[in-house]
Every structure is written in C-alpha cells, then in structure tokens.
Amino acid sequence: MCIFAESPFASWMDRWYTEIAKGAPSTLMYAGEPYDSVAPDPQDAEMILLANKGVDHERAFLERLRDESKTVADLSGNRDVWVTVRAMESGADVIYQPYLESPPFFGYADFLIRRPGGGEPRYEVCDAKLARSIKPIFPLQLSLYSEMLAALQGEVPKHFHIALGSDETESFRTDAFLYLYRAVRRRFLEFQESFDPCSPPRPEDSAAYGRWAGTAERILERTDSLSLVANITRSQRKKLEQSGVFTMKELAESETETVRGVPAAIFERLREQAALQIASRARAQPEYRLIQDEPAASLLPPSDPGDVFFDIEGYPLADGGLEYLWGAVGLDISAPSESKSPTFFDWWAHDGKGEREAFRQFITWVVERRARHPQMRVYHYAPYETTAIKRLAAKYGTMEDEVDDLLREGVFVDLYRVVKRSLMVGTAAYSLKDVERLFREQRSGKVATGGASVVAYHDWIVSGEPADWQNSPLLKRIRDYNEEDCYSTWELVLWLRSHLKPCEAPAPEGVSSVEEKWAPNEKVLKRRERRQNLPDALMNMGGDEKGRAAAQLLGGLAGYHWREAKPVFWKKYDRLERSDAELADDPDCLGMLESAGEPRQEKKSLVYSYKFPPGQETKIEKGSRCFVNTNPPQSVTVHSLDTEKGLAELKLSAARDPLPALLSLIPDEYVSADIIEDSLHRTAQRWVDGASPGGALCDLLNASAPRLAGGRTFLYRPDEGMNGILNLARDLADSVLALQGPPGSGKTYTASRIIADLAASRKKIGVTANSHRAIINLMAAVVEAMDERGMSVRVVKAGAEDREPLVATG
C-alpha cells in the first residue's frame, strides 16, 4: 500500500512481476507494444549503502531502548500473529519486529512500545527511519500498522512514533491521519481488484518509480512522453494533455498559442525545450538557444580577480549530516600579480567539530578575500551550497552576521538560476553534468557523480585509511571529483560570458550600491550589537551555578528571534532573484501580472489593475501583503483577486513609486518580533548591569517549582483532578506553572479550563504562541469551557481572519 501511495506504476509492476512473470525477466505489453527482458533495477552501491545504514539505525535504536533498561521481546523471523499476541500479554516494554496481521494486510513493524500506566498492557507502534525529517509516506505506513495492532489489542493506539536518523523521535496522533490512510487504503484495494496484467498504469502519472525506474524510462522514451521535457511540472503536463498535447513531438510542433492555466511565455519555453531535446538526440554536444532578455551585467556580475568557484561534498548518512569537503577554485591573490593562476583550495571535516571549523575557515576566507576585492563573487551551481551555509550558521551559532551580509549583498551567485534565465539546452535535465556538455567532454573516473562520492566517503570511513587526502587514495578520488566540479563551474562562467549579449548602455548614474540599498538603520544596528554582545556578557556572569545557568539560558535567547526570522528573509531574497516565469510556477507566489489600465485613487492610496493567465495556482488571496519583484522591492496589498478570470488589483500608497507594467507577487511572510526582542534585550541588559530578574521570570529561567500564595509548598495531587490544577493556578504568586506532555495528553483542554476559571474571576488573560493556529485552537477550547460554565467571555485575537469560525460567529 505504501508503494502504491507513492507510485501506482511501481505497485502494479511488483504484482505483475510476482504473479505474471513469476519473478523472472519477461516481456511486458504496454499500449500494444512489447518490452523484452523486463525486471527490477539492480541495486547500485548507493542503494545498498542506504539499506545497510537503515538496518544499522534500527539496531542502534533497539540498543538505546535496552540501555534504558527496557525489557525487549525480540520476535525477529516470526510470522505467527499469536506469537505477537503472547509477547503483548507478557507485558514486555518493547516488542521488536512484531508480525501484525489484519486481512488482507500483514507486515512487520519495527517496534511496539508499551504505553505507561497500569492495567492490561497497551502498545503503540514505533518505526525507525533513516531520514532526518518526516516524509508523507511515513504516517500512512504507521497508520496501517496501528490499525493492524488495533485488531490485536481491541483499540486503536492514540499515537504512533517515528525514530528519525537525526536521533529525534517524533510522535503523532493516530486519529489525525486515519481518514487519509483509510482513503488511500480504499483506493489501493480498488486498484488491486481492477488489476489487469495487460494494462499497466502510465509511469508519468506516478511521482516515483521505485525499483522500476529503468522500465519506466524505456516506456517514457518509446512513447515520447511529455514528462521527459526538462523542467516541466506535473501540473503543466496535465494541462497540456487536457488541451490535446500528449507527446514531445506534438508539443514541439504545436501551433497553439496558449493553453489554459499555462502562461504564454512558459508554454512557448516548453515548446522550444521539447524541440531542442528532439534535435539533440544521439548528439554528444546538445543544441542550445540563448533566451536572454536581460543584459549580461544583470545576470552575471563583471569578472573580478577575487572571484571564487565553489562546491561542497556532503555525507547525508552521518548523524545530522556532514559537509565534509569545501572546495573552491580561484586566483591565488597572495601570489605576485604576474604569477596569479587558478588554484584549488580545500577544507576538510570528518566530524561535527571539524565541520564547524571548516565552515568558519571558509567564510572567513571569503570575507578576507572580499575585503581585498569588494566586487568579488562566489559562484556555485544549484542551491545546495547556500542552503548548507545557512543551516550551519544556525546550527553552530557562528559567522551568522558574516553569512547574512554575504547573502543579502548578493555575493553568492547561483549559476543554475543564471542558466535557466539565459539559456535553453537540449538535455533532459539542467544539472551541471548536463550543461557542461556544451563546453567539455563527458566525465570519467571512479567518482563521477554526487551519489558515487557518498559511497566513496563511506568506503573511506570503514577503510581505516588516514584522514588526510595526501595519504588516502579514497579521499584523493573524492577531492579530484570536487576539484573537477569547481573547475567546471569556472568554465561555465567563462562560456556564459563569451555567449551572453553585453550590456549595450552604461548603468545609470546615482544608483546606490547593494550595500547602500540595504544599509541598516540605527535601531537595527543596536539590535545587532545586543545580539552579539549580550550572550558573551551573560555567559561570563558570576554567582552560583544555578544563577549562571539561568544567565546563559537568557543569553542564548538574545538572538533567538532573529535566528527564527532569517529563513523568512532568505526565502524572500531567493524569490526576488527568480524570473517572472519561475514565480508563476511557485504556488506561494503569483507571477506574470500585466497592467490592465491606469490606477485609480482611493483615499491616500492608488489601486492598480492587472491581468494574469487564468487558472494559475497560488496561495495569495485578497488581503495578502506581498512584495513586488521590483528593485528595490515594493510592499503592496492585494485589494481584489479572481484567479479564474485572471484579474488582480493591488493597493499601494500614492506616495510610493508607481508599479511597473509587468510584475510578480511574492508573499510577505515576515512577522516582526522587534517588540518582544527589544524587551528581552532590556531584561538581559539589566541583568548584565547588576539587576537580576525576579518573580515569574526568575522561576522560568531556573525551572523552579511554582511558588504559591502564603509561601505554601507546591504539591500536585493527581487524585484531585482538574479542580486541583485550577486551585494551583489560582494560587500562583508571581510564578510559573508548566503543563508538559506529548500530543493528545490534554494540554489544550487543561489550559483552556484554567483560562476559563481565571476569566470567571474577572481576570484578563494574555495568550501567546509560535503560531496563530495554536492560539485559535486554544481560544476555541476556552469558548467551549465557558459554555460549560454557562458564561461568556470577550475574546480578542490580533490578526484573526474573517473565515475563522470564532470570528465568523462573533
């Protein structure tokens, strides 16, 4: 079922291979055409490595449970559901590899974890996943296991758990996914009931192909599928098929000017892309066409002696991931001017400490190089490098301001984005390995792909070879591969500069530099100074151990809000660099708006009318605050929006510069926390100046037991139920009462009853959270609690939307 959820094609092929082909290479009939010797893809070295690491992760989690003195019933190899039942009846803390069954489904969960509490043993499912984040398929799989477990213990477990490769275990409410799971299960069973061995599903209708990628590619190539067009999305392909275009040839030869839901410019680009790919078949060097609408200077900065061409090698299978090789090619600016030549620089890291140092050294090297060559740029291909840099700056809390400056001031140049805005190539993808076919021969060598570098680095880990590349053949191969990537990046820039049209007119005078455009004001500089200085000052506070720990905690919070805001700004800057066509394909944005008339006055604002391709998918709606992709970006409000007709009205202060005739909208997702941050900084500064916090703040920082009126000792009695909790909340004396528990344990219910009790005593209660949704959910529970009391209370929510039930019902 899980394979089906990701790929109906792979699910169908698995059954065909088992029942029809009898597990041997056979002839598959597809659309009346025979495909000989069809069999699953052979496992490559990377797939085998991932499978083995997954087993290692599962076993490590099992050992961790044993180290916690959990009793473990190991059922490995068992396929008798009654053995599982007996293990559950024994009350073991953990059941490993339990066989579960609820016809027509059966399977092996990784673990059953016994729920705490007395009475008859009850269990919840836990699976170990090597991934470092939750994938959509995981909850479906765990929901199925949970339902099979329910057949054995008589009730659906309240939660399931996922032990990630990041060493974090995340818990989820089962009932939050049951309806989705049951819908997928129903479709899967219908799919199996209608199985026709002569009618496989179309590969292009699946998001993945599993172990049948080779077969899928054979079918797609022979049928000339639209899915082979580089950069086409599933949505665009479906819209083309709805208009009667089903193959690359039909697209390339189409005389249609527009397709509903696909902007004309994007349709034309897809048509040209299909034509180039057809013309490039069986050619070593593909066909290409320049599509440059902008002068070269706006796509590629001028060449500078300090320029750097950069690439990272990462090992995702390490705990938390590891960026182990930072490579760069650039002129050796320390050499005499007459002997400067391109040189490869590298920084290595084989553990977390080394990663932090390699990151710090690389950023320091770039900053120092830029001090000598202010117009230098760091060129890379695709966003992996900048994503890693942003993540490591946050992870290690170092070089954050330097990274912010480099990103904000456009020092990093993503050549993938430059290529997509200036060039069309007759290749099925636009990776560096594809595009470099324009200016160099195909690569060879033992390490020729990113996947091969991961396998090679793992081979080094288990080889016992030295940690320096000079004495390790495996590391030397990886270094050679990285160096070749860096030189290929440099050669790509040279090729682009030689082919792009030069800027015909000089840049207008008086245009401020990037640094001036983004120059921070006095308040921003003051906050930056506090973020830098307060943590160190608080870390060095004297006093007892408890006081120092509290001071250090507050110091860590001094930069919290800015760290949380950075990804929002980074996303904004990233989108501002995209083309209108790219923004039109981003469902969070709205792209390719064209002026539909003169603006009209509305009080102190102007309302501009625009039209755009109807049917464009977007999350922007009436009332949304957005940025226009101008330079610098302007902030507007969506006054009205009709996606079916393709009409929008944008509201802008009459005092601002007029909006351009062609633009795109980027959502303004930043919620300012300046007031909160300034308050926190004032508290921290007072402590540095000698006035340590007291009352509730002191209790919070020290994790102290709640202080009660009259000096009474805090004692929570579970037997007193909700009344006991309400009494404790009423008696708090400038202190803190914490409610802690996993999802579904009753935190919202309890908090709402406390608030209702306090509101009934005519107290004013403020509610804050990390999301509007959390506040709305709690407020709804408060209204319910007040209804139970036969009372009402005035609820005020900042930023609530009209469609919220609480707002709609008054």
N, C-alpha and C positions, 0 to 999 in steps of 0.2 A: 504493500500500500504506500509506503514511504517513497519507493522508487517511482510509483505511479504519480504521486503528488508533484514530483519534480519533472518527470519525463514519461508520459504515456507511451512514447515510442520505445523507450528502454524497457518498460514493463511488458509491453507486447512482445518485444524481441526475446526477453527472458523466457516467456511462456512458449513461444514458437520454438526456441532452441531446445527446450526441455521435452516438449510433447511431440513436436513435428520432426525436428532434426535429430531427436534422440541424443543430444549432446555431442554431435559431430558436425564438422563443416558441411554445409548443404547448400542447395540452390534455393534462393528466396525469390518469390514472384512479387514484384511491386509495379503497380499500374500497367500490368500486362507484360512487363519486361523481366527477364531472368537475371539474377545476380548470383554468380557462382561462388562457391567456397566461402559462404558467409559464416563467420564465427566471431565470438567476442574478441575484443582487442587484447593482445598480450600485455601483461603487466610490465611497465617500464620501471627503471630503477627508482624514480621518484615515487611512483605509486607503491612500490614495495616498501620503501622507506617510511612513507606516511602510515601504511598499515602496521608496520612494526612499532612505530612510535605510538600509535594509538593503543596497541596492546600494552606497551610499557607504561603509558599513562594510566590505564585501567588498573594495572597491577600495583602501581605506586599509590593510587588512591586506596586500594584494598589494604596495603601495608600501613597506610596512615590510619585507617579505621582500627586496625589491630593494635597500633601503637597507642590508640586512645582507650585501650583495654575493652574494646567491643568484642563480644562473642560472635564468631563468624561460622556459619554453616556453608561450607563450600560444596555446591552441587554441580560443579563442572562436569560436563559429559552426560548428565542425566537427561532423559527425555520421558519422564513419567511425572505427570502433574501431581500425583498423590505423594511423591517424594517431596515436592514443594510444599504441599499442604502440611505434611508431618513436620517439616522444618519450621513452618509458621506456628504450628501448635506447640512446638518446643519452646517458643519464646526467644529464639536467638536474636541478638541485637541487629545482626546483618546476615542476609542470605545472599550469597554470591552465585551468579549465573543460574538464577531460578528459571525453570521451564514453566511458561504460562500458556494457557490454552482457553479459548472461547470460540468454538467453531463458528465460521470457517478459519479463524485466525489462530496462530500459535507463534511462539518466539521465545527468545531468551533475553530477559532484561539483564543489565549488568549487576544491579543490586536491588534488594528490598531492604529498606531501613525501618526498623521498628519505631513507631511513634512513642514518645514518652507518656507515662501515666500507667496506672494500674489497670486491673481488669483483663479481659481477653486481649491477647496480642493483636495489634492492628499495624499494618505496614503501608509504606509509601514507596514509590518507585524512584530510583536514582540511576542515572546513566552517566558514564564518563565520556566526555567528548574532547578530542584534542584541540578543537577550535578555541580561540580566545574570546569569541563573542557568540551570542545566541543566533542560530540560523533558523529560518522559518520552519524547516522540516523537523527540528528537534521537538517542539511542543506537540506536533502531530504524532510522532513516534511515542512519546511518553504518555500521551492521552490514550493511545491504543493499549499500551502496557497497563495503564491504570484501569481501563475498563476490563481487561482480562483478569487483573488482580481482584477487581470487584466481584467477579464471578466466584472467586475462591473464598473471600472473606465476608461477603454479604453486604458490602457497602463500598461506594466509590471513594478512594482516598481523597482527602481535602487538597493535598498538594503533591507535586512531583518536583524532583530536584535534578539539576544538571551540574556535574563537576567539570568545569572548563579547564582547558590547558593552561590558563593563567593562574591556576591554583585557587580560583574562586568557585564557590558553589552557589548557584542561584536557584531560588525556589519560586514556584508559580502555583497559583490557584488552579486546580484541575477544571473547575466549572467555568473558568474564563475561556477555555479552549474546547470544551466538549461539543458545543454546537458546530463549530468549524470542523472539528475532527469528524463528527458524525456525517456532515455534508460530504466531506472528502471520501469517507468510507462508503457512503451510498453510491457516489459516482464511480468509485473503484469497483464495487461489486457489479454495478450495471455494465461497466467496461468489460469485466471478465465474462459476464453472462452473454454478451454480444460478440465474444471473440470469434473472429473469422480468420483462419490460417492463410487465406488468400487475399486479405485486405488489411495490411498493416497501416497504422496511422501515419500521417505526414511527419517526417522528422522536424520540419521547420516550425511545427506547432508546439514543440516541446522546448522548455527553457534550457535543457541539458540533454546529453545523450548517454551518460553513464559509460558502461563498458562497450557501447556500440557506436562510438564516435567514428570509427573507420567506416562502418557500414553506412552510417548517416551521411558522411561526406561523399561516398560513392553515389548514393541516391541523389543528393542535392546537386552534384556536378552533372550527373546524367540528365536530370530533369531541368537543369538550368535555373535553379530556384532563385527567387528574389533575395532569399536570406544570405546569399553569397555576396551581395553588393556591400562593399565596405561602408561601415558606419550607418547602415540602415537600421532602424529600430523596428521592433515587432509591431508597434502601433502604425508606423508608416507602411510597413509591408501589408498589413491587413487593409489599410485604406486603399492602397494600390490595387490589391486583389478585388476589393469591393467595386473598384472602377473598371475592372476587366483586364488588368495587367497582372500576369502570373509568372513570367519568366524574365531573365535578364535581357534576352534578345528583344522581347516585346517592350520592355522599358526603354532600352537604348534606341529603338526605332519608333517610339511613341510620338505622335504628333499632337497629343493632348497638351493643352497649355496649363491647365490647373486640375487638381484633384482635391475634392472636399476634405478639409482638415489638414492638408499639407500645404504650407506656404509655397507660393510660386517659385521663389528663389531656391528653396530646399528641393522641390520637385525637379527643377532644372539641374541642380547639382547631382541628384541621384541618377538622373538620366545620363548625364555626362560621365559619371563614375562607372555606370554599367558599360557604356561604350568603350571607355578606356580599358576596363578589365577584359572585355572581349578581344580588343585589339592587342592586348599584351600576352595572351595565352601562348605558351610554349616559347616565350622570349626571355632571354637572360636579363636584359635590361628593359623594364616596363615602359610603356608610353606614359607621358605626363603632360599636364597643361597648367600654365600659370593662371591663377584666377585673382590676381592681385588687384584689389580695389583701393588699397591704401598705399601711400608712398613707403619706400623701403625703410625710411627712418622711423616710421611709426610701428613697423613690425619688428625690425631688428635694430637695436642701438648701434651707433657707429663703432667700428673696431677700436679697441684700446689695448695698449701693451699689458695692462693688468688683467685682461680677460682670463676666465677660468672655465674649463670644460669638465663637468663633474658627473660622477656616477657612484652609487652605493651598492655594495653587495650585502644582502641580509640573509639571516638564517631564522626563518619563522618558527622552527621546531624547538628552539630554546625556550626556557621558561620566560614568558613575557616578550619573546622575540629578541633578536640580537643583530644590530647593524655592525657587522664585524670588519668591513673594509670600506674605507672612504678614499676614493681615488680621484685625482684631478690632474688635468694637463694644462699647463700654462707656461708662459715665458719665465725663465729664471731671472726675476728682476733684480736679484742680488749680484748677478754677473755683470761685467763691463758691457756697455751698450753694444760694442762691436761683436760680442760673442754670445748674445742672448739667443736662445733657441728653445723650442718647445720641450718641456721636461715633465716627466710623470712624477707626481707626489702622492704618497700614500700614508694612511694612518690606520693601524690595526687595533682590534679589540676582540678578546676571547672570553670576556665575562662582563658583568654589569659595571664593575669599576673601570675596566678598560674602555667600555663603550662611552661612559661619561667623559673620560679623559680624551678619547679620540674626537668626540663631538666638540668638546671645549677647544681642543687644539685646532680643529678645522675652522670653526667660527672665528677664533682669534686670528688665525692665518688670513682669512678673508678680510676681516676688519682692518688688520695692519696693512694688507695689500691695497685696500681701498683708500687708506689714509695717504698712500703714495700716488694712487691712480684713482681719483674720485669718480671718474666716469666708467670704471671697470664694471663688468657684469659676470655673473655666474650662470653659465648655460648648462641646461640639463634637458633630458628628454622624458616627457610624461611627469606626473606629479608625485611619483614615489619619493624622490629626494626631499622635496619641500615638506611633504607630509611627515616623513621621518624626523626632519629637523624640528618641526613644530611639536611633535609628540615628545621628543627627547628634551626639549627646552622645558616643557611642562613636567615631565617625569622626574628630571633631576633638579629642577628649580635653579638652573644656571644659564647664563648667557641669554636670559629672556629679553632684556631690553635690546641687546645687540640683534637678536633674531627679529624682533618686532621692527626695528629700524630697517634691516635689510629687506624684509618682506614689504613693508609699507612704501619704501622708496624704490621698489622695482628692481632691485639688484639681481634677483633670480629671474631668469628668462626661460620659460618652458618652450622648447623648440617644437614639441608636439603641437602645441597651440599655434605656433607660427606657421608650421607646415599646413595645418588644416585651414588656416585663413589665407594662405597664399598659393597653395599647390594642390593639384589633384593627380594622383598616381594610380596606374592601372594594377594595383595589388589588392588582394582580398582583405588586407589589414594595413594599418599605418604604424606598426611598430618600427623601432629604429632598424631592426634587422630587415624589414621590408623596404623602407625608404632608402636605406644605404645602397640598395641595388642600383640606384641611379648613378652612384659615383665610386663604387668599389666592388670587387668580386665577392662572391658568396663566401662566407666564413667556413673554416675547417678547424680541426683541433679537438682534443678530448673534452674541453669545456667550451661549448658554443652557444649555450642558452642559459637563461636565468635558472631554469629547473635543474640543469646539469650542474650549475655552481652550487646549488643547495646540496645535491647528492655528494659532490666533491668535498664540500666542507664537512659534511657528516662523516665521510670516509676519513678525513683528516682527524676528526675528534676521536675515532676509535682506532686510529693507526698507531698512535704513540709517537708520531713524527714531531720534531721540535716546533715551537711556536713562532719561529722567525722564518719568513719565506725563503731566505737565502739557503737554509738547510732543510727545507721541506719541499719535495717535488710536488706534493698535492697543493700546497699553498702557492707555490710558484705558478702552477697552471691557472689557479683562480686569479692571481694577480695579473697574469698575461691577458686573461679574458677581460678583466676590468680595465686594464690599460687600453686594450683594443676598443672597448666601448667609449672611453674618453676621447681617443683619437678620432673615432668615427663621428662623435658629436662635434668635434672641432672641424672635421672635413665637411660635415653637413652645413655648418655655418658658412664656411668658405664657398660651398656650392650655392647656397641661397643668396649670398651677397653678389655672386657673379651672375645670377639669373634674375633677381628681382629688379624691377624698374627703379632707378634712383629718384629721389625727391626732386621734382622739377623746380620748385620755388623755395627760397630760403624760409626758415621758420620765422614767424612774425616776431618783431622785437617787443620787449616788455612782458613776455610770457614768463611767469615765475617758474623757478625750478621745482622739481618734485619735493625737495626738502622744504622750500618756502611754502608750497601749497599745503603741505601737511604739518606746518610748524605748530607745535602745541602751545596753548595759551598758559598764562601764569598758574591757573588752578590745576591744569593737567600736570605741569611741571612739579607743582607742590605735591600732588598725589604720588607722582613717580618717585620723588625724593623720599617720601614717607615709606613707600613700598620697599625701597632699597635699604633705608636706614633703620626702621623700627624693628624688623626681625633680628638684626645683629644686636641692637641695643637690648632687646628683651632676652635674647639668648644668653647674654652676659650678666643678667641680673643676679644680685646676691640673694641672701636669705636662705631659708631651709629648703630641703629637697622638694617638698610639695609646692612651695611658692615658686621655685624655679621652673618646675614642670608646667605650672599654670601660665607663667610668663612666656614660656616657649610656645605653648599652645596658642596664646593670643598673638605671638609674633608670627606664627605660621598662618594665621588668619589675615594678617595685614595685607597680603597680596592675593587673597582668595578670590575676591570679586573680579579683579582684573584678569586673573588666570581663567576664570569661568567665561569671561566676555570675549577673550581672544579668538576662540574658534568662530564666533559670530562675525567678527571683523575680518578674519582670514577668508571666510566664505564670501563675504561681501567683496573684498578685493579680488578674489578669484573670479567671481561672476562679472565684475566690472571689466575684466580683461577679455571676456568672451565676445564673440561676434553676435550680431542680432539673430542670425540663423541658429547658432548654438543655444541662445537664450530662449528662442521659440520652441526648442526641443526639451527644455528644462521645465517639468511640471510645476516647479515652485515659482517660475517667472512667467512673464507674458512678453512675447517677442514680436518684432517687426510691425510696430504700430506706425501707420502713415496718417499724416494730418488730413482731417476731413472738413476743414473750414477755419474761419477766423475765430479766435477766442471771444467769449462774451464776459462782460463784467458781472460779478456777483459780490456785492459789498466791497471789501478790500482785496478780493481775490479775482483771478482770471480762471475761467473754465475752458479747457482746450478739448476739442473733439477729435477723436482718432478712430480709424478703422484698422482691422487686422483680419487675417484668414479665419473664417468661421470654424468652429469646432476645435480650436486649439485647446489642449488640456492645460489647465492652470489652477493653482490653489489660491491665486489672488482673487479677491472679491470686492464688492462695494464696501468702501470704508477703509480698505487696506492702506497702510502707509508704505510707500515704495520709494526707491531711488530710481532716477532716470540715468541711463548709461551715458551721461554727458561727462565732460572733463572740465572742472570737477563735477561730481555727481550732484544732481539737484533732488531735493525731497519733495514729493507730491502726495496727494491723497486721491484715491480712486473715487470719483464723485458718482459715477454710474458705470455698470459693466453688463454687457449682453454677449456672452460667448457664442450663442447660437447665431446671432446676426453679425458678430464680429465688430461690435461698436463699444467704445470706451470714452469716458470723459474724465479728465484729470484736472484737479484743482491745485492752483499754485498762487502764492502771494503775488500781487501785482507789482510789488517792489523788486521781485527777482528777475533774473534774465529770462527772456522768452524761451519756450521749449522749442526744440528743433522739429523739422518736418518728419523725420524718421527717428524712432527711438524704441527702446525696450524697457520693461519694468523689472526691477529686482526688489524682492520683499525686504523691508526694513525690519529685521528680526531682533534688533538690539533693544533690551530693556535696561535702562540706566539704573545702576545701583550706587550712584555717586553719593546720595544722602546717607545710605547705610555705611558705605565705605568711609566717608568722612567722619561719621560718628564713631566707628570702630577705631579709626586712627586717633581721634581725640582721646578716647579711653586709653589706648596704648601709650600715647604721648604723656598723659597724666601719670601713668604708672612709671614710665621712664623718669619723669620729673620727681618721683617720690610719693605720689598719691596712689597706692594700690587699690584696686576695686574692692568693693564690699557687697553685702547683700546677695541678691539672686545671682548677679554676675560672678561673684566670687565662688558661690556654690556650684555654678555651672562649670567654671573652669577647673575647679578642684574635684569635680564629680562627687561632691559631698552629699550625704544623706539629707533629705529635706528637713528644714527647721520649722517647727510648729509653734503656734502662739502659746505663750506661757512657758516656753522652754521645754515643753514635753518632748519625749523621745519618739522619733518616728518608728512606727511598727505597723507593717501592713499585715492584716489578717484576712487571708483568702476566704475564710468561712463567713466573713461579714458581707461578702458580695459587693454589689455596686454601691450600697449605702456606705460601706467602709471607705471606698475610694472617694466618694463625694465628701465625706467628713474630712478626709485628709486634705483634699483640695481647698475646702473652705478655711481650714486652719493653717494654711501656709503662711509663714511670717517672712515676707521678702525673700522667698526661696524658690526652689525649682522642684517640680515633680515630673519625673520622666516615665513615659509609657513606652515599653520596648517589646517587640515581638515580631515574628515573621508575618508575611501576608496572610490575611484571613484570621488572625488571632484576636481581633476585636479592638484594635487601636482606634479606628474611626468611631465605632459605636461608643466606646468609653469616653473618648474626648468630647463627643457631641453631648453626652449626658452630663459631663462636668460643666460644659459651657451653658447648657440649659439650666442647670442648677444655679450657677452664678448669675445668669441673666434674670432668673426668677427673684433673685435678691437685689435686683436693680443695679447690678454691676455692669460696667462697659468692658467688653472683651475684644481684644485685637487678635486677628488670626493672620499668620504669615506662613508661607511655604515656598518651595522651589518651583512650583507650577501653579497656574491658575486653576487647572483641573483638580488638583488636590484640595484647593480652597473651596471650590464649588461643591465637590463631593462631601466635604465636612459640613458646609453650610446646609446642604440638603438634609443631612443627618440631624443637624441642630433643629431645623424646622420640624422634622418628624418627632424629635424628642419633646419639643414644646407642645406639639399637638397632643402627645401622650398626657401632658400636664393640663390640657385644656387652656393653654395660654398661647399668646403670640408675642413675637419679638421683632423689632425692626432690624433688618439685615441690610447692610450696605457693603457693596463689593466694588472696588476700584477696577475699572477696565472690563466689566462684565459685558457680554454680548447679548443682543436682543433675543437671539434664538435659544439662550439658556432657559430651561424650564422655570427656574426660580425667578428669572427676570420676566419671562412671558406671563407668568401667573401673578406677578406683582409681589 
